[in-house]
Amino acid sequence: MPAQVNVKICGLTDRASLDAAVAAGARYVGLVFFEKSPRHIGLPEAAELAAAIPEGICKVALVVDAPNDFLDRLVAEVPLDMLQLHGKESPARVIEIKARYGLPVMKAVGIADASDLPALEAYMQVADQILVDAKPPKEAVLPGGNGLAFDWRLIAGRRWPVPWMLAGGLTPDNVEEAIAMTGANQVDVSSGVEQAPGAKDTSKIAAFCGAAHGN
């Protein structure tokens, strides 16, 4: 396993789950701004939660094909460290958002089979980080957080020029195996630490971080 694995707990909506993530050693926390998601949070609630996140923990806003007028309000009202683009944003849109807001951008790229891998290379030319996620089913409402994994062997042993994070179907029970197989030194979880859609389980958060850290 990599010497240091950074964990991102995504889709936080309340102080209890935030405190659990911080206590467990998460290095990133994610707030979801997508109304179709059970993890969606409003701007006032997000601002209050973000203000409680300690220094040194990266505050990430997940958005899906968000227009500039919403991003303008988001960045103005919520203290953030990174924007995560989880929709169909083009490489040109990634460049535009980076220039407009001056924040690092993480781009999610869905993987189902080897034909999806070239997209990773394209976005690595423009994004600060890449989230390597499972591609959602065609009928899915959500672009992520579906609890699905992809075949980790597709990216086993690969090395890329920018930091990347493994996501998709990770749980406290399989994250150690996923890290060992892919060499990931960053992992992201949302539905895998929930007791119901949108409701985080603090004990699962602790278990996930412990497994990812090899404890």
N, C-alpha and C positions, 0 to 999 in steps of 0.2 A: 504493500500500500504506500501511496505517497506520504512523505513525512508530515505534511500539514494539509489537511482537507478543510476547505472553507464551506460552511453550510449556509444555504439561504432558505429561510422559512417564508413561504409566500402565502398571500391571502389572509393576512391578519386583520381582524376586525374589532378586537377588544384588548383591554389592558392585560387581562390574565394570560392570554396566549402570547402577547408581546413579552411580558415578564418571563414567561417560561422559555421563550426563544433566547432571550438575553442570558438568563441563568444557565442555559445549556451550552452556551458558547457560540451561538450563531453569529456569523460575520456579516450577513445580509438579512434584511427583513423586507418583505414585499407587500405593497398595498395595491389592491386591484381596483381599477377605475373602468369598469365595463358592466353596464347595467344588467346584461343577461346572466352574469355570473352570480352564484350564491355568495360569493366572497366580495361582491361590490361594496365599496364604502364611499360615502359622500365626502365632499371637500371639507366641510367643517369638522366632521369626525376624524378625517384623515389628518388634518392639521393638528388636532389635539393629540392624536396618537403619535404622530411624528415628533412632536415636541418632547415626548417622553422617552424617545430612543436615545440611549447614551452616545456620547462622542465615540467615534471609532467603529461604529456599526453602520454599514452602508444602507441608506434609506432609498428603496427602489420603488418607482411607480410603474405599474404594469398598465399599458394602454393598448387598445386595439383599433388601428386605423383612425386614430383620433385627429380631428381637424385642429387647425391652429388656434381657433378661438377658445376651444376647451383647454388645450395645452397652455395657452397664455394664462388662463385662470388658475390652472393646476400649479404651475410653477410660481405664480405670484402668491398663492394662498397656502401652499404646503411646502415646508422645508424639505428639499430632496437632494440626494447625491447622484442619482442615476435614473434615466428613463429606460424602461424595457418595452420594446415594440414587439407586440405579439400578434400582429395581424398580417396583412399582405403588403406591408410597406416595401417599396422598391429600394434598391441601393441609393438611388438619387434622393428619395425621401429621407433616408437615414442621414445623408449628408446635410440636407436642408434643416432637419431637426437639430442636429449637432450645432450647426452654425447659428441658428435662431436662439437657442436656449443656453448654449455654453455648458451643457452638462454631458457627461459620458453617456453613451447609448449602448445598451445591450440589445441585440436583435435575436429573437427566437426563430429557429429554423426547424421545421418539422421533418422527421426522417421516418420513412416506412420501408424503403429498400435502397439499393445502391444507386438508383437513378436520382435520388434526392441529394446525394453527397456534393455534386458540383455547386449547388446553391450555397453550401457552407463556404466554399472558397470565394464566391462572389461577395458575400456579406463580410467576410474577414478583411476585405480591402477597405471597408468603410466604417465598420462598427468597432467600438472599443472592446466589447466582449460579445461572445456568441453563446446563446442558450441552445444546446442541442437537445431537442425535445422529440417526443413521439408525435407523428403526424396524426391529427384527429381524423376519425371516420368522416366520410363525405356528408353524412346526415347530421353530424355533431353540431350543436349550437355553440359550444365553447371551443376556442382555438387551443386551449390547454386546460390543465386541471381535470382531465378525464380519467385519470388513474390508469392510463395505458402505457406500456413500455414498448420499446422497439428492440430489434435484435442488436444487442450491444456488440456483437462480433463485427458489425459493420464499421465500427470506429476503433476497434481494438488496436492499440499500438500506434495510432496516428498522432502526429505532432503538428500543431498549427502555430502561426505567428502571433496570434492574439490570445489572451486568456479565454477559456471557455468553461461552460458549466453544463453538467449532465442533468437532464430532467426527464420526466415521463415514467409514471408507474413506480417510482421509488417508494419504499416503505422501510420501517426499522428492520424488517426481516431480510430484505434483499440488497440494501445499500452497500453493505460491505463487499458482497459479490460483484456488484456493478462497478465499484471503484477498482477492485482487483482486475476485472476483465478489461476495463477501458483505460485505466490509468488516470481517470479524472481526479483533479485535485480541488474541484468545486462541484457541489451537488445542490440541487434545488428540489424542494418538496412542498406540496400543497395538500392535495386530497389524501396523500399517504399518511398524514398525521391528524386526520379528522375522525370524529365519532359520527358525524352526519355531514352532508354537504354544507360547507361554510362554517361549521362548528369545530374548531380545533380542540384536540385532546392534549392537555398539557403533559400527560405521562408519555404519550406517543412522541411528542416533540423532544422530550428528554431522551427517550430511547433511540430516536433517529439520530440525534446529534452524538450520542454516546457510541452508536454503531459506526457512524461515519468517521469518528475520531479514533476508532479502534479500541474503545474502552470496554 
